[in-house]
Amino acid sequence: MRLFPASCVFLIAIPSLAFETLLVLPFSNRTGQENLNWIGESVAEDLRETLSGAGVLMVTREDRREAFERLSIRPYVPLTKATVIRLAEVLDAAQVVFGRVEWKPPPVGTPPGGRGSLQLTAQILDLRQIRARPEFFALGAMEDLGSLQAHLCRQALQYVLGDRAPSEEEFRTSRPNVRVDAMEYYIRGLSAGNEEQAHHFLTQAVRLDPSYTLPCFELGIMQWRNKNYQAAADWLARVRPSQSRHTEATFLLGVSRYYLGDYPGAEAAFESVLKQVPLNEVYNNLGVVQSRRGMPGAIENLRKALEGDLNDPAYHFNVGYAYWKRGEFETGAESFRAALARDPDDRDATLLLGRCLQRAGPRPGDVRLEGLDRIKVTFEESAYRQLRSILEGNQK
């Protein structure tokens, strides 16, 4: 079985990479054609996505973009070693992957449709020793860009995971074979100057290749920010489990379903997330939707969220609210007092504390005190992974 197109030749030499924060920079465009800038971003984004999915702590695209602006560095231009080091220092990265994109036009006599050849060259700079590792590169036809990127990503995984890395065939089987034009629209969507342009490019990417779910996450986030929860849920539900931000997508899917009143669907989403990351906000949200459904496990999950962060008034409020609805007024009053100690201006906590002291439970038709549960919309998976990485490092 042939793993690569016959037109592709790959030359790789990558050493071992430690589990520390890693920065991937947009590859510089050496083609002389500005309309190919997107390829440098595409290579970087694929490497970042792959390494992040393997559990490597990565600098986010947003933080990287902010650092470029802060240091007045134009993307896609060749970077000096000093500039690469400066970017790594600003972003607190231990290692940096950077590189270049070169292009050769198709030979004379090539049949119509050929887009020329690409050479993608990458290098890793280790900031701990201030030395660059040997270059590694992939060479092949323009239309085989997806295959070129996949090969680089597989070698990066080998660099990180060693013997635990999947074989080339296994890795490629797990990745959708994405159309090059869909990849281009996706990257142009990420780089768009406004939301309207971004939406156009991203939806075009999905239209061209429905199996390509990276654009689905971005479209879901876009709809989420605009509070279009049904559209957000539709997009977020399409994100593939192999995608690095699948867990975040599922969390926001749960929140979207909650706002839509789909509590069973929200519960299923939060339970799925909890299997991956036992975060306070996930326990809280699961407890909230279970409380809405009158399920007995609600208080247990709400208390787990509270135990994880005793300083958060919302967690104290939710526990108190659940106990109040169950008629356990003394325990509810204790939680509302704790919430008010952290937020004295909380009117709902004040009102419900009074109801607990009066031993007055929920009343039919009292809509003012219905649905006061406080759901969390911020998902701190990155902070959790960083903490876990530090703890695991200290145990070695």
Secondary structure, DSSP 8 states (H G I E B T S, - for coil): --SS-TT-EEE-------SS-EEE---EE-SS-GGGHHHHHHHHHHHHHHHHHTT--B--HHHHHHHHHHTT--TTS---HHHHHHHHHHTT-SEEEEEEEEEE---TT--TT---EEEEEEEEEETTTTEE---EEEEEEGGGHHHHHHHHHHHHHHHHHGGGS--HHHHHHHS----HHHHHHHHHHHT-SSHHHHHHHHHHHHHH-TT--HHHHHHHHHHHHTT-HHHHHHHHTTS-TTSTTHHHHHHHHHHHHHHTT-HHHHHHHHHHHHTT---HHHHHHHHHHHHHTT-TTHHHHHHHHHHH-TT-HHHHHHHHHHHHHTT-HHHHHHHHHHHHHH-TT-HHHHHHHHHHHTT----TT-GGGSS---------HHHHHHHHHHHHHHH-
